[in-house]
Amino acid sequence: VLYVENKPGNVVQPGSTKRIYAEGMPSPRNATQKGDLYVVFDVIFPENNFLKKSEDYSVLEKCLPKRPLPPKNLNTSAEIIQVDMEDMASIPNSKYN
């Protein structure tokens, strides 16, 4: 299980692609080496920093459902790893730009 957090005020843009390093499919040549996992978002969200005052995010967050916590009652063989996502638009020569 991978647990990914998005920083407050950082809005995932529709059609954007994010990469999670070394959490993809195993390499056919070396099963212990994983490729990267790519996540493509197909959703509609507001623009980044659409609220002008930082305290407005706290007010908005109170109106929304609580942020989910990582699941605790998983199969005991599952490992929860908190990872970061990298914006593929910032990587030169990326086919996802």
Phi and psi restraints in degrees (range 20) as a CNS / XPLOR table:
assign (resid 1 and name C) (resid 2 and name N)
       (resid 2 and name CA) (resid 2 and name C) 1.0 -104.3 20.0 2
assign (resid 2 and name N) (resid 2 and name CA)
       (resid 2 and name C) (resid 3 and name N) 1.0 135.1 20.0 2
assign (resid 2 and name C) (resid 3 and name N)
       (resid 3 and name CA) (resid 3 and name C) 1.0 -113.6 20.0 2
assign (resid 3 and name N) (resid 3 and name CA)
       (resid 3 and name C) (resid 4 and name N) 1.0 119.1 20.0 2
assign (resid 3 and name C) (resid 4 and name N)
       (resid 4 and name CA) (resid 4 and name C) 1.0 -118.8 20.0 2
assign (resid 4 and name N) (resid 4 and name CA)
       (resid 4 and name C) (resid 5 and name N) 1.0 131.2 20.0 2
assign (resid 4 and name C) (resid 5 and name N)
       (resid 5 and name CA) (resid 5 and name C) 1.0 -108.7 20.0 2
assign (resid 5 and name N) (resid 5 and name CA)
       (resid 5 and name C) (resid 6 and name N) 1.0 146.6 20.0 2
assign (resid 5 and name C) (resid 6 and name N)
       (resid 6 and name CA) (resid 6 and name C) 1.0 -110.3 20.0 2
assign (resid 6 and name N) (resid 6 and name CA)
       (resid 6 and name C) (resid 7 and name N) 1.0 131.1 20.0 2
assign (resid 6 and name C) (resid 7 and name N)
       (resid 7 and name CA) (resid 7 and name C) 1.0 -65.6 20.0 2
assign (resid 7 and name N) (resid 7 and name CA)
       (resid 7 and name C) (resid 8 and name N) 1.0 141.2 20.0 2
assign (resid 7 and name C) (resid 8 and name N)
       (resid 8 and name CA) (resid 8 and name C) 1.0 -55.9 20.0 2
assign (resid 8 and name N) (resid 8 and name CA)
       (resid 8 and name C) (resid 9 and name N) 1.0 134.6 20.0 2
assign (resid 8 and name C) (resid 9 and name N)
       (resid 9 and name CA) (resid 9 and name C) 1.0 87.6 20.0 2
assign (resid 9 and name N) (resid 9 and name CA)
       (resid 9 and name C) (resid 10 and name N) 1.0 -13.5 20.0 2
assign (resid 9 and name C) (resid 10 and name N)
       (resid 10 and name CA) (resid 10 and name C) 1.0 -93.5 20.0 2
assign (resid 10 and name N) (resid 10 and name CA)
       (resid 10 and name C) (resid 11 and name N) 1.0 106.3 20.0 2
assign (resid 10 and name C) (resid 11 and name N)
       (resid 11 and name CA) (resid 11 and name C) 1.0 -95.5 20.0 2
assign (resid 11 and name N) (resid 11 and name CA)
       (resid 11 and name C) (resid 12 and name N) 1.0 129.6 20.0 2
assign (resid 11 and name C) (resid 12 and name N)
       (resid 12 and name CA) (resid 12 and name C) 1.0 -73.3 20.0 2
assign (resid 12 and name N) (resid 12 and name CA)
       (resid 12 and name C) (resid 13 and name N) 1.0 122.3 20.0 2
assign (resid 12 and name C) (resid 13 and name N)
       (resid 13 and name CA) (resid 13 and name C) 1.0 -80.3 20.0 2
assign (resid 13 and name N) (resid 13 and name CA)
       (resid 13 and name C) (resid 14 and name N) 1.0 145.1 20.0 2
assign (resid 13 and name C) (resid 14 and name N)
       (resid 14 and name CA) (resid 14 and name C) 1.0 -57.8 20.0 2
assign (resid 14 and name N) (resid 14 and name CA)
       (resid 14 and name C) (resid 15 and name N) 1.0 135.2 20.0 2
assign (resid 14 and name C) (resid 15 and name N)
       (resid 15 and name CA) (resid 15 and name C) 1.0 78.4 20.0 2
assign (resid 15 and name N) (resid 15 and name CA)
       (resid 15 and name C) (resid 16 and name N) 1.0 0.8 20.0 2
assign (resid 15 and name C) (resid 16 and name N)
       (resid 16 and name CA) (resid 16 and name C) 1.0 -74.5 20.0 2
assign (resid 16 and name N) (resid 16 and name CA)
       (resid 16 and name C) (resid 17 and name N) 1.0 156.9 20.0 2
assign (resid 16 and name C) (resid 17 and name N)
       (resid 17 and name CA) (resid 17 and name C) 1.0 -121.5 20.0 2
assign (resid 17 and name N) (resid 17 and name CA)
       (resid 17 and name C) (resid 18 and name N) 1.0 132.9 20.0 2
assign (resid 17 and name C) (resid 18 and name N)
       (resid 18 and name CA) (resid 18 and name C) 1.0 -118.6 20.0 2
assign (resid 18 and name N) (resid 18 and name CA)
       (resid 18 and name C) (resid 19 and name N) 1.0 152.7 20.0 2
assign (resid 18 and name C) (resid 19 and name N)
       (resid 19 and name CA) (resid 19 and name C) 1.0 -118.9 20.0 2
assign (resid 19 and name N) (resid 19 and name CA)
       (resid 19 and name C) (resid 20 and name N) 1.0 136.9 20.0 2
assign (resid 19 and name C) (resid 20 and name N)
       (resid 20 and name CA) (resid 20 and name C) 1.0 -113.0 20.0 2
assign (resid 20 and name N) (resid 20 and name CA)
       (resid 20 and name C) (resid 21 and name N) 1.0 110.4 20.0 2
assign (resid 20 and name C) (resid 21 and name N)
       (resid 21 and name CA) (resid 21 and name C) 1.0 -61.7 20.0 2
assign (resid 21 and name N) (resid 21 and name CA)
       (resid 21 and name C) (resid 22 and name N) 1.0 130.3 20.0 2
assign (resid 21 and name C) (resid 22 and name N)
       (resid 22 and name CA) (resid 22 and name C) 1.0 57.4 20.0 2
assign (resid 22 and name N) (resid 22 and name CA)
       (resid 22 and name C) (resid 23 and name N) 1.0 34.1 20.0 2
assign (resid 22 and name C) (resid 23 and name N)
       (resid 23 and name CA) (resid 23 and name C) 1.0 -124.6 20.0 2
assign (resid 23 and name N) (resid 23 and name CA)
       (resid 23 and name C) (resid 24 and name N) 1.0 16.2 20.0 2
assign (resid 23 and name C) (resid 24 and name N)
       (resid 24 and name CA) (resid 24 and name C) 1.0 -91.5 20.0 2
assign (resid 24 and name N) (resid 24 and name CA)
       (resid 24 and name C) (resid 25 and name N) 1.0 -153.4 20.0 2
assign (resid 24 and name C) (resid 25 and name N)
       (resid 25 and name CA) (resid 25 and name C) 1.0 -69.6 20.0 2
assign (resid 25 and name N) (resid 25 and name CA)
       (resid 25 and name C) (resid 26 and name N) 1.0 149.4 20.0 2
assign (resid 25 and name C) (resid 26 and name N)
       (resid 26 and name CA) (resid 26 and name C) 1.0 -65.8 20.0 2
assign (resid 26 and name N) (resid 26 and name CA)
       (resid 26 and name C) (resid 27 and name N) 1.0 150.5 20.0 2
assign (resid 26 and name C) (resid 27 and name N)
       (resid 27 and name CA) (resid 27 and name C) 1.0 -68.9 20.0 2
assign (resid 27 and name N) (resid 27 and name CA)
       (resid 27 and name C) (resid 28 and name N) 1.0 137.6 20.0 2
assign (resid 27 and name C) (resid 28 and name N)
       (resid 28 and name CA) (resid 28 and name C) 1.0 -65.0 20.0 2
assign (resid 28 and name N) (resid 28 and name CA)
       (resid 28 and name C) (resid 29 and name N) 1.0 -24.0 20.0 2
assign (resid 28 and name C) (resid 29 and name N)
       (resid 29 and name CA) (resid 29 and name C) 1.0 -89.4 20.0 2
assign (resid 29 and name N) (resid 29 and name CA)
       (resid 29 and name C) (resid 30 and name N) 1.0 -24.1 20.0 2
assign (resid 29 and name C) (resid 30 and name N)
       (resid 30 and name CA) (resid 30 and name C) 1.0 -146.7 20.0 2
assign (resid 30 and name N) (resid 30 and name CA)
       (resid 30 and name C) (resid 31 and name N) 1.0 100.0 20.0 2
assign (resid 30 and name C) (resid 31 and name N)
       (resid 31 and name CA) (resid 31 and name C) 1.0 -64.9 20.0 2
assign (resid 31 and name N) (resid 31 and name CA)
       (resid 31 and name C) (resid 32 and name N) 1.0 -16.3 20.0 2
assign (resid 31 and name C) (resid 32 and name N)
       (resid 32 and name CA) (resid 32 and name C) 1.0 -86.2 20.0 2
assign (resid 32 and name N) (resid 32 and name CA)
       (resid 32 and name C) (resid 33 and name N) 1.0 -10.2 20.0 2
assign (resid 32 and name C) (resid 33 and name N)
       (resid 33 and name CA) (resid 33 and name C) 1.0 -104.0 20.0 2
assign (resid 33 and name N) (resid 33 and name CA)
       (resid 33 and name C) (resid 34 and name N) 1.0 123.7 20.0 2
assign (resid 33 and name C) (resid 34 and name N)
       (resid 34 and name CA) (resid 34 and name C) 1.0 -99.3 20.0 2
assign (resid 34 and name N) (resid 34 and name CA)
       (resid 34 and name C) (resid 35 and name N) 1.0 148.7 20.0 2
assign (resid 34 and name C) (resid 35 and name N)
       (resid 35 and name CA) (resid 35 and name C) 1.0 -82.3 20.0 2
assign (resid 35 and name N) (resid 35 and name CA)
       (resid 35 and name C) (resid 36 and name N) 1.0 -175.6 20.0 2
assign (resid 35 and name C) (resid 36 and name N)
       (resid 36 and name CA) (resid 36 and name C) 1.0 -84.8 20.0 2
assign (resid 36 and name N) (resid 36 and name CA)
       (resid 36 and name C) (resid 37 and name N) 1.0 151.3 20.0 2
assign (resid 36 and name C) (resid 37 and name N)
       (resid 37 and name CA) (resid 37 and name C) 1.0 -102.7 20.0 2
assign (resid 37 and name N) (resid 37 and name CA)
       (resid 37 and name C) (resid 38 and name N) 1.0 126.3 20.0 2
assign (resid 37 and name C) (resid 38 and name N)
       (resid 38 and name CA) (resid 38 and name C) 1.0 -108.5 20.0 2
assign (resid 38 and name N) (resid 38 and name CA)
       (resid 38 and name C) (resid 39 and name N) 1.0 133.8 20.0 2
assign (resid 38 and name C) (resid 39 and name N)
       (resid 39 and name CA) (resid 39 and name C) 1.0 -118.2 20.0 2
assign (resid 39 and name N) (resid 39 and name CA)
       (resid 39 and name C) (resid 40 and name N) 1.0 121.9 20.0 2
assign (resid 39 and name C) (resid 40 and name N)
       (resid 40 and name CA) (resid 40 and name C) 1.0 -107.1 20.0 2
assign (resid 40 and name N) (resid 40 and name CA)
       (resid 40 and name C) (resid 41 and name N) 1.0 126.6 20.0 2
assign (resid 40 and name C) (resid 41 and name N)
       (resid 41 and name CA) (resid 41 and name C) 1.0 -99.1 20.0 2
assign (resid 41 and name N) (resid 41 and name CA)
       (resid 41 and name C) (resid 42 and name N) 1.0 128.6 20.0 2
assign (resid 41 and name C) (resid 42 and name N)
       (resid 42 and name CA) (resid 42 and name C) 1.0 -124.1 20.0 2
assign (resid 42 and name N) (resid 42 and name CA)
       (resid 42 and name C) (resid 43 and name N) 1.0 69.3 20.0 2
assign (resid 42 and name C) (resid 43 and name N)
       (resid 43 and name CA) (resid 43 and name C) 1.0 -139.5 20.0 2
assign (resid 43 and name N) (resid 43 and name CA)
       (resid 43 and name C) (resid 44 and name N) 1.0 166.0 20.0 2
assign (resid 43 and name C) (resid 44 and name N)
       (resid 44 and name CA) (resid 44 and name C) 1.0 -114.6 20.0 2
assign (resid 44 and name N) (resid 44 and name CA)
       (resid 44 and name C) (resid 45 and name N) 1.0 123.7 20.0 2
assign (resid 44 and name C) (resid 45 and name N)
       (resid 45 and name CA) (resid 45 and name C) 1.0 -131.3 20.0 2
assign (resid 45 and name N) (resid 45 and name CA)
       (resid 45 and name C) (resid 46 and name N) 1.0 166.6 20.0 2
assign (resid 45 and name C) (resid 46 and name N)
       (resid 46 and name CA) (resid 46 and name C) 1.0 -69.8 20.0 2
assign (resid 46 and name N) (resid 46 and name CA)
       (resid 46 and name C) (resid 47 and name N) 1.0 167.5 20.0 2
assign (resid 46 and name C) (resid 47 and name N)
       (resid 47 and name CA) (resid 47 and name C) 1.0 -66.6 20.0 2
assign (resid 47 and name N) (resid 47 and name CA)
       (resid 47 and name C) (resid 48 and name N) 1.0 157.6 20.0 2
assign (resid 47 and name C) (resid 48 and name N)
       (resid 48 and name CA) (resid 48 and name C) 1.0 -57.0 20.0 2
assign (resid 48 and name N) (resid 48 and name CA)
       (resid 48 and name C) (resid 49 and name N) 1.0 142.7 20.0 2
assign (resid 48 and name C) (resid 49 and name N)
       (resid 49 and name CA) (resid 49 and name C) 1.0 50.5 20.0 2
assign (resid 49 and name N) (resid 49 and name CA)
       (resid 49 and name C) (resid 50 and name N) 1.0 44.1 20.0 2
assign (resid 49 and name C) (resid 50 and name N)
       (resid 50 and name CA) (resid 50 and name C) 1.0 -69.6 20.0 2
assign (resid 50 and name N) (resid 50 and name CA)
       (resid 50 and name C) (resid 51 and name N) 1.0 -17.7 20.0 2
assign (resid 50 and name C) (resid 51 and name N)
       (resid 51 and name CA) (resid 51 and name C) 1.0 -95.8 20.0 2
assign (resid 51 and name N) (resid 51 and name CA)
       (resid 51 and name C) (resid 52 and name N) 1.0 140.9 20.0 2
assign (resid 51 and name C) (resid 52 and name N)
       (resid 52 and name CA) (resid 52 and name C) 1.0 -80.9 20.0 2
assign (resid 52 and name N) (resid 52 and name CA)
       (resid 52 and name C) (resid 53 and name N) 1.0 -31.7 20.0 2
assign (resid 52 and name C) (resid 53 and name N)
       (resid 53 and name CA) (resid 53 and name C) 1.0 -110.4 20.0 2
assign (resid 53 and name N) (resid 53 and name CA)
       (resid 53 and name C) (resid 54 and name N) 1.0 135.9 20.0 2
assign (resid 53 and name C) (resid 54 and name N)
       (resid 54 and name CA) (resid 54 and name C) 1.0 -60.9 20.0 2
assign (resid 54 and name N) (resid 54 and name CA)
       (resid 54 and name C) (resid 55 and name N) 1.0 -32.6 20.0 2
assign (resid 54 and name C) (resid 55 and name N)
       (resid 55 and name CA) (resid 55 and name C) 1.0 -68.3 20.0 2
assign (resid 55 and name N) (resid 55 and name CA)
       (resid 55 and name C) (resid 56 and name N) 1.0 -20.2 20.0 2
assign (resid 55 and name C) (resid 56 and name N)
       (resid 56 and name CA) (resid 56 and name C) 1.0 -65.5 20.0 2
assign (resid 56 and name N) (resid 56 and name CA)
       (resid 56 and name C) (resid 57 and name N) 1.0 -26.6 20.0 2
assign (resid 56 and name C) (resid 57 and name N)
       (resid 57 and name CA) (resid 57 and name C) 1.0 -66.9 20.0 2
assign (resid 57 and name N) (resid 57 and name CA)
       (resid 57 and name C) (resid 58 and name N) 1.0 -36.2 20.0 2
assign (resid 57 and name C) (resid 58 and name N)
       (resid 58 and name CA) (resid 58 and name C) 1.0 -64.9 20.0 2
assign (resid 58 and name N) (resid 58 and name CA)
       (resid 58 and name C) (resid 59 and name N) 1.0 -41.1 20.0 2
assign (resid 58 and name C) (resid 59 and name N)
       (resid 59 and name CA) (resid 59 and name C) 1.0 -63.4 20.0 2
assign (resid 59 and name N) (resid 59 and name CA)
       (resid 59 and name C) (resid 60 and name N) 1.0 -46.3 20.0 2
assign (resid 59 and name C) (resid 60 and name N)
       (resid 60 and name CA) (resid 60 and name C) 1.0 -61.8 20.0 2
assign (resid 60 and name N) (resid 60 and name CA)
       (resid 60 and name C) (resid 61 and name N) 1.0 -43.7 20.0 2
assign (resid 60 and name C) (resid 61 and name N)
       (resid 61 and name CA) (resid 61 and name C) 1.0 -60.6 20.0 2
assign (resid 61 and name N) (resid 61 and name CA)
       (resid 61 and name C) (resid 62 and name N) 1.0 -32.1 20.0 2
assign (resid 61 and name C) (resid 62 and name N)
       (resid 62 and name CA) (resid 62 and name C) 1.0 -67.3 20.0 2
assign (resid 62 and name N) (resid 62 and name CA)
       (resid 62 and name C) (resid 63 and name N) 1.0 -24.4 20.0 2
assign (resid 62 and name C) (resid 63 and name N)
       (resid 63 and name CA) (resid 63 and name C) 1.0 -82.9 20.0 2
assign (resid 63 and name N) (resid 63 and name CA)
       (resid 63 and name C) (resid 64 and name N) 1.0 -17.6 20.0 2
assign (resid 63 and name C) (resid 64 and name N)
       (resid 64 and name CA) (resid 64 and name C) 1.0 -98.3 20.0 2
assign (resid 64 and name N) (resid 64 and name CA)
       (resid 64 and name C) (resid 65 and name N) 1.0 163.6 20.0 2
assign (resid 64 and name C) (resid 65 and name N)
       (resid 65 and name CA) (resid 65 and name C) 1.0 -60.9 20.0 2
assign (resid 65 and name N) (resid 65 and name CA)
       (resid 65 and name C) (resid 66 and name N) 1.0 151.8 20.0 2
assign (resid 65 and name C) (resid 66 and name N)
       (resid 66 and name CA) (resid 66 and name C) 1.0 -60.6 20.0 2
assign (resid 66 and name N) (resid 66 and name CA)
       (resid 66 and name C) (resid 67 and name N) 1.0 147.1 20.0 2
assign (resid 66 and name C) (resid 67 and name N)
       (resid 67 and name CA) (resid 67 and name C) 1.0 -62.1 20.0 2
assign (resid 67 and name N) (resid 67 and name CA)
       (resid 67 and name C) (resid 68 and name N) 1.0 135.5 20.0 2
assign (resid 67 and name C) (resid 68 and name N)
       (resid 68 and name CA) (resid 68 and name C) 1.0 -71.6 20.0 2
assign (resid 68 and name N) (resid 68 and name CA)
       (resid 68 and name C) (resid 69 and name N) 1.0 145.8 20.0 2
assign (resid 68 and name C) (resid 69 and name N)
       (resid 69 and name CA) (resid 69 and name C) 1.0 -93.3 20.0 2
assign (resid 69 and name N) (resid 69 and name CA)
       (resid 69 and name C) (resid 70 and name N) 1.0 159.1 20.0 2
assign (resid 69 and name C) (resid 70 and name N)
       (resid 70 and name CA) (resid 70 and name C) 1.0 -60.1 20.0 2
assign (resid 70 and name N) (resid 70 and name CA)
       (resid 70 and name C) (resid 71 and name N) 1.0 143.3 20.0 2
assign (resid 70 and name C) (resid 71 and name N)
       (resid 71 and name CA) (resid 71 and name C) 1.0 -60.7 20.0 2
assign (resid 71 and name N) (resid 71 and name CA)
       (resid 71 and name C) (resid 72 and name N) 1.0 140.2 20.0 2
assign (resid 71 and name C) (resid 72 and name N)
       (resid 72 and name CA) (resid 72 and name C) 1.0 -101.9 20.0 2
assign (resid 72 and name N) (resid 72 and name CA)
       (resid 72 and name C) (resid 73 and name N) 1.0 -31.6 20.0 2
assign (resid 72 and name C) (resid 73 and name N)
       (resid 73 and name CA) (resid 73 and name C) 1.0 -98.5 20.0 2
assign (resid 73 and name N) (resid 73 and name CA)
       (resid 73 and name C) (resid 74 and name N) 1.0 64.7 20.0 2
assign (resid 73 and name C) (resid 74 and name N)
       (resid 74 and name CA) (resid 74 and name C) 1.0 -99.7 20.0 2
assign (resid 74 and name N) (resid 74 and name CA)
       (resid 74 and name C) (resid 75 and name N) 1.0 168.4 20.0 2
assign (resid 74 and name C) (resid 75 and name N)
       (resid 75 and name CA) (resid 75 and name C) 1.0 -51.6 20.0 2
assign (resid 75 and name N) (resid 75 and name CA)
       (resid 75 and name C) (resid 76 and name N) 1.0 135.2 20.0 2
assign (resid 75 and name C) (resid 76 and name N)
       (resid 76 and name CA) (resid 76 and name C) 1.0 -61.7 20.0 2
assign (resid 76 and name N) (resid 76 and name CA)
       (resid 76 and name C) (resid 77 and name N) 1.0 -18.3 20.0 2
assign (resid 76 and name C) (resid 77 and name N)
       (resid 77 and name CA) (resid 77 and name C) 1.0 -83.3 20.0 2
assign (resid 77 and name N) (resid 77 and name CA)
       (resid 77 and name C) (resid 78 and name N) 1.0 -10.9 20.0 2
assign (resid 77 and name C) (resid 78 and name N)
       (resid 78 and name CA) (resid 78 and name C) 1.0 -79.4 20.0 2
assign (resid 78 and name N) (resid 78 and name CA)
       (resid 78 and name C) (resid 79 and name N) 1.0 142.2 20.0 2
assign (resid 78 and name C) (resid 79 and name N)
       (resid 79 and name CA) (resid 79 and name C) 1.0 -118.7 20.0 2
assign (resid 79 and name N) (resid 79 and name CA)
       (resid 79 and name C) (resid 80 and name N) 1.0 129.6 20.0 2
assign (resid 79 and name C) (resid 80 and name N)
       (resid 80 and name CA) (resid 80 and name C) 1.0 -92.8 20.0 2
assign (resid 80 and name N) (resid 80 and name CA)
       (resid 80 and name C) (resid 81 and name N) 1.0 122.2 20.0 2
assign (resid 80 and name C) (resid 81 and name N)
       (resid 81 and name CA) (resid 81 and name C) 1.0 -122.4 20.0 2
assign (resid 81 and name N) (resid 81 and name CA)
       (resid 81 and name C) (resid 82 and name N) 1.0 119.2 20.0 2
assign (resid 81 and name C) (resid 82 and name N)
       (resid 82 and name CA) (resid 82 and name C) 1.0 -80.6 20.0 2
assign (resid 82 and name N) (resid 82 and name CA)
       (resid 82 and name C) (resid 83 and name N) 1.0 127.2 20.0 2
assign (resid 82 and name C) (resid 83 and name N)
       (resid 83 and name CA) (resid 83 and name C) 1.0 -128.1 20.0 2
assign (resid 83 and name N) (resid 83 and name CA)
       (resid 83 and name C) (resid 84 and name N) 1.0 164.4 20.0 2
assign (resid 83 and name C) (resid 84 and name N)
       (resid 84 and name CA) (resid 84 and name C) 1.0 -107.3 20.0 2
assign (resid 84 and name N) (resid 84 and name CA)
       (resid 84 and name C) (resid 85 and name N) 1.0 148.8 20.0 2
assign (resid 84 and name C) (resid 85 and name N)
       (resid 85 and name CA) (resid 85 and name C) 1.0 -104.7 20.0 2
assign (resid 85 and name N) (resid 85 and name CA)
       (resid 85 and name C) (resid 86 and name N) 1.0 143.6 20.0 2
assign (resid 85 and name C) (resid 86 and name N)
       (resid 86 and name CA) (resid 86 and name C) 1.0 -112.0 20.0 2
assign (resid 86 and name N) (resid 86 and name CA)
       (resid 86 and name C) (resid 87 and name N) 1.0 133.2 20.0 2
assign (resid 86 and name C) (resid 87 and name N)
       (resid 87 and name CA) (resid 87 and name C) 1.0 -73.2 20.0 2
assign (resid 87 and name N) (resid 87 and name CA)
       (resid 87 and name C) (resid 88 and name N) 1.0 116.7 20.0 2
assign (resid 87 and name C) (resid 88 and name N)
       (resid 88 and name CA) (resid 88 and name C) 1.0 -68.0 20.0 2
assign (resid 88 and name N) (resid 88 and name CA)
       (resid 88 and name C) (resid 89 and name N) 1.0 -20.9 20.0 2
assign (resid 88 and name C) (resid 89 and name N)
       (resid 89 and name CA) (resid 89 and name C) 1.0 -66.6 20.0 2
assign (resid 89 and name N) (resid 89 and name CA)
       (resid 89 and name C) (resid 90 and name N) 1.0 -19.8 20.0 2
assign (resid 89 and name C) (resid 90 and name N)
       (resid 90 and name CA) (resid 90 and name C) 1.0 -89.8 20.0 2
assign (resid 90 and name N) (resid 90 and name CA)
       (resid 90 and name C) (resid 91 and name N) 1.0 -2.8 20.0 2
assign (resid 90 and name C) (resid 91 and name N)
       (resid 91 and name CA) (resid 91 and name C) 1.0 -96.9 20.0 2
assign (resid 91 and name N) (resid 91 and name CA)
       (resid 91 and name C) (resid 92 and name N) 1.0 120.2 20.0 2
assign (resid 91 and name C) (resid 92 and name N)
       (resid 92 and name CA) (resid 92 and name C) 1.0 -58.7 20.0 2
assign (resid 92 and name N) (resid 92 and name CA)
       (resid 92 and name C) (resid 93 and name N) 1.0 143.7 20.0 2
assign (resid 92 and name C) (resid 93 and name N)
       (resid 93 and name CA) (resid 93 and name C) 1.0 62.9 20.0 2
assign (resid 93 and name N) (resid 93 and name CA)
       (resid 93 and name C) (resid 94 and name N) 1.0 20.8 20.0 2
assign (resid 93 and name C) (resid 94 and name N)
       (resid 94 and name CA) (resid 94 and name C) 1.0 -78.6 20.0 2
assign (resid 94 and name N) (resid 94 and name CA)
       (resid 94 and name C) (resid 95 and name N) 1.0 138.0 20.0 2
assign (resid 94 and name C) (resid 95 and name N)
       (resid 95 and name CA) (resid 95 and name C) 1.0 -71.9 20.0 2
assign (resid 95 and name N) (resid 95 and name CA)
       (resid 95 and name C) (resid 96 and name N) 1.0 -5.3 20.0 2
assign (resid 95 and name C) (resid 96 and name N)
       (resid 96 and name CA) (resid 96 and name C) 1.0 -97.4 20.0 2
assign (resid 96 and name N) (resid 96 and name CA)
       (resid 96 and name C) (resid 97 and name N) 1.0 4.8 20.0 2
